[in-house]
């Protein structure tokens, strides 16, 4: 399988983290992608021009990270990172959606500063995105998933917090000590989290 993603993408990290933990990473070749480059073949393989993208041995293209994680779970026979119990599965999927929303908003904050000159940064837009992040963090702090569990919800929350640590869109560590403790417990349980950290 071919995984197209940068090592810095938090959505790509979700896939690499899950694949590493499930011992599926050995079946993947990883190649970088540039979603902002109109000439990158990423746009041919995913019309949205987004990563990560997983190309299967039969040529089928899978996107986005949620679909790829579903496929990894299927390769493991089911129940590996998607709970079999329906209520637990709904909880994990909802946690994944909330943490994906954190990463979506966090990336938009970065894009605003990276792709628009300082003099035309739109502060209400940045505040709107940071508000999404803060509300989602408050929801997780009030009802965190089990840090000992490894499923799509905890994978995505850990990657979201890791991305906030790296890019500093909000100072979540000073405002949410319970989530700091949660991430510490997850990291201790899942050493693959640190192993998939972007170095630059």
Secondary structure, 3 states (H helix, E strand, C coil): CEEECCCCCHHHHHHHHHHHHCCCHHHCEEECCCCCCCCCCHHHHCCCCCCCEEECCCCCEECCHHHHHHHHHHHCCCCCCCCCCHHHHHHHHHHHHHHHHHHHHHHHHHHHHHHCCHHHCCHHHHHHHHHHHHHHHHHHHHCCCCCCCCCHHHHHHHHHHHHHHHHCCCCHHHHCHHHHHHHHHHHHHCCHHHHCCCCC
